[in-house]
Amino acid sequence: MLDISSRVRVHVETLLAAQNDMGVCDAFEQYAPVGRPDAMNAPHPPKVAGIDSTVPSPAHTVAPVAAGTAAPADPPAPPGAVLQDRLAGWVSDLTTLHELTERLVRTAALDEALQELLRAGAALVGARRGLVVLEPGDGLGPDTTIGLGLARADLGHIETVPRSALSYGRILEGLPGGEGGIADPDLFAEKGLDPRHREVAARLGYSASYALPLSTDTAGRLGAAVWLYDEPAEPGERQRHLAGLYARYAAEHLARLLELERTRTSMAAMADELLPSRLPRVAGVQLAARHRTGPRGGGDWYDALPLPDAALGLAVGSVTGSGPSAVAAMGRLRASLRAYAVMEGEDPVAVLSDLELLLRLTEPARSATALFGYCEPAARKITLAGAGHSPPLLIGQRRTEFVETSVSAPLGMLACWEAPSVEILAEPGETVLLYTDGLLHRTGEATDRAFARLHAAAAGVPRALRRDPGALADHVLRSVLPDGLDAADGAEDVVLLAARFE
C-alpha cells in the first residue's frame, strides 16, 4: 500500500525543523512549490470529473503579490499573514493528495485502479475527460486502454491517429520531452498538427491535452495517462506538481496490481492446460463443464474420459492449498486417477482407494477431496464414490434432489480410506451436476444456506435451458453467485461438470 500519510508527516516535520534553523520565509521557499499562484489555490467546484465533494479542496486563496508593491487602497498585510495563508494552502493540497491516494490504494483490480487514476487526475488538472494506456515496457502485457468520458468508439477514433502525433504516444515511444509530462495548450493553434489528429480532435470536441508518464524505478515504463480539455487550457504550476506526485504514487500501485494480474493469468493458463481441452462425445449423454480459477490458482479439477464397453468416467476434485504447488499437485492427481479409472473404473471405490494410497505415499502433507463416477449412458446409470466431497445434484422436470452419498473423509486424512458406493438411475432428460466446494464457499454463507441456495438455483432452471447442460450450468453458476461473484478472479476455484442423459 502507499503510505501517503507518513509522507505528509515527513514533509511537515522537515518544514518545521527547517524553520528553526533558517527562518520561516527561507524554509518555505525551499519546500513549497514554486511559481505563480494559480487555480489550484482557489476552491474547487463541488464535483469535477467524477471526484465528489468528500475530497477536501484547498480552502485558502492567495492573491498575486508583486515584489515591493501593493494596491494603493489596501492596507499593508500583517507580517507573516501571506506566509501563513500559503502554508495553509500547501497543507490543504497535501490533504487532497492524501485523500485521492487513499481512494486509489483501496482498489484491488487493475481496471478499477486505472479508472480511479483517471478520475483523480482529471480533478487535479481541471479536465473533464481522459484516457490511460497501459503498455508495460517489458512487453509482457497486459495491454489495455481505458477512457474517462470517452466511449469505446471514441477511443477507436483516437487510436487511428499516428502515435508520434499524440502526446501519450510520444511518451510510450520514448521520444524526447515526455519525461515530465507533455502539455498541448491549444492543439488547433499548432502549425504542425497532424491532419488526422486535427480531424479526430474536432470530432470528439477537445482542444487541449496534458499527458503524464506512468513508470517506476523497478518496473520501468507502465504506460501513460492523458487528460483532454474542451477549450484551450493547460494546468498551472501547482496543478502539475500535485498531478506529478499523484502519478508517481499511482504507478507504484499499478505495478503491484500488474504483477498480481500476471500471476493470476499464469495460474489460470497453467490450470487450464492441466484440465481437459475438450470433453468426449459419447452416445446417450451430453457433457458440459465450467471452470473459474481463483486469483492465486487453486487445485480444483474435473475430468471426463471414455472407458471400455462404451462407458464414461466422470470426476471432480479439489487439492488443498493454492498457487503453483497446488496446481502441480492437481495435475498429478488427475493424471493418476485417469490411469486407475482405465484399469478398474467399474469399481469407483477401488479407484479412490488407489488414489488415496498414492497421495499418502507421495505427498503426505497434502489432502484432497474427490468424486468419481462410472457412467453407463445406455442404462442411464452412474455408480459413484466420494471422498470428503459434496453430493451431486440430480436435476429433472419432476425432481431436483441431492444424491445421498456416504459421509467419508478426504483423501490423505486417514490411514486407509474406504467408503461404499451409490448408484444413480436417471430418467431421460435428467442432468447430474457435479461441482466443487468452491461454488459453496464463494457465496460467503453458512454451509446449510449455501446448499439451500444451490438447490433453489437448480430447481429454478427454466424448462428451455434443461435441454442444454452448458446453459444449465451457466444458469446455476449465475444464480448461486450473482453480482459478479462468478467472475474468473474470485477468491475460490469453482468447477461444475454437468452430464445430461438423452
Secondary structure by P-SEA (a helix, b strand, c coil): ccaaaaaaaaaaaaaaaaaacccaaaaaaacccccccccccccccccccccccccccccccccccccccccccccccccaaaaaaaaaaaaaaaaaaaaaaaaaaacccaaaaaaaaaaaaaaaaccccbbbbbbbcccccccccccccccaaaaaaaaaccccccaaaaaaacccccccccccccccccccccaaaaaaaaaaccccbbbbbbbccccccccbbbbbbcccccccaaaaaaaaaaaaaaaaaaaaaaaaaaaaaaaaaaaaaacccbbbbbccbbbbbbbbbcccccccccccccccccbbbbbccccccccaaaaaaaaaaaaaaaaaaaaccccaaaaaaaaaaaaaacccccccccccccccccccbbbbbbccccbbbbbccccccccccccccccccccbbbbbbbbbbbcccbbbbbbcaaaaaaacccaaaaaaaaaaaaaaccccccccaaaaaaaaaaaacccccccccccbbbbbbbbbcc
